[in-house]
Amino acid sequence: MAELTYFVHQSLDGYIEGPNGEFDWPVMGPELSEDSRALGERADAFLYGRVVWDMMSGFWPEAEKHSDDPHDLAFAPVWREKPKVVVSRTLDKADWNTRVVDGVDKVAELKAAGEELVLFGGSALAADLTRHGLVDEYRVFVHPVVLGGGRPAFPSSVGRLGLELVESRVFDSQATMLRYRRA
């Protein structure tokens, strides 16, 4: 069976966005950018929940018009070309090489069919996939910022989860990756 990796940026105090929904704090230096791009290239498809999809689809299709950041310029073509899957019960269709599925059962079917998936952000979907035993690897990138509140990387609905640390690494002398697998 293929694997599903949860790739998430979080603050030192465990939030994926600030109290007002802000996501302007991740430090994307060249090392982290390259690691992110390489993981994306290895995946068969990117996986999103509806909320993150709305954010991503509002930026990446025309990223070059909004940013001159080297990470954005390198990742935008990868994002546009890569097949994408959005889990949503309210979205009927999506552009940019994207399939819409209506639940985690469909994600399980994709994994069983051999699709390597990377879930970029989205704590609600990650929690649902975790509860169903579908996440194989967690790549948590801890950034040097304390947000003091917001949306937690792992909502309490996940419950207790035993993990095994398989790698840790510092990127660009800023962000620390903690890579875990289910114990």
URLIN-V900566 format. One line per field, one symbol per residue. ss: DSSP state (~ for helix, > for strand, _ for the rest). phi: phi as a letter, one per 20 degrees, with the letter a starting at -180 (. if undefined). psi: psi as a letter, one per 20 degrees, with the letter a starting at -180 (. if undefined). A space follows every 10 residues. Layout:
ss = ???
phi = ???
psi = ???
//
This chain:
ss = ___>>>>>>> >___>>>___ _________~ ~~~~~~~~~~ ~~__>>>>>~ ~~~~~~~__~ ~~~~~~___~ ~~~~~~~~~~ ~_>>>>>___ _______>>> >__~~~~~~~ ~~____>>>> __~~~~~~~~ ~_____>>>> >>>_______ >>___~~~__ __>>>>>>>> >___>>>>>> >>_
phi = .fdcdedbeb fgendebfgd nfcddfedff ffffffffff ffffbedbef ffggfffedf gcgffdbdfg ffffegffff effccdebed eebbemmcdd cdrffffgff ffenefdcee mnfffgffff gemeeebddd dedfbdemqp effcffffmf beccfdacbe dllcededdc cff
psi = qrqppooppq rhjkqiqahk jqljipomrh ghgggggggh hhqhqqpqrg ghggggiigh hlhhhiqjph gghhhghggh hpqqppoqih pgrqallpqp qjrhhhghgg ghijppqooo amhggggghg hjkiphqpop opqmqphjrb pqhnqhihap opqppiqqqp pkkfqppopq qp.
//
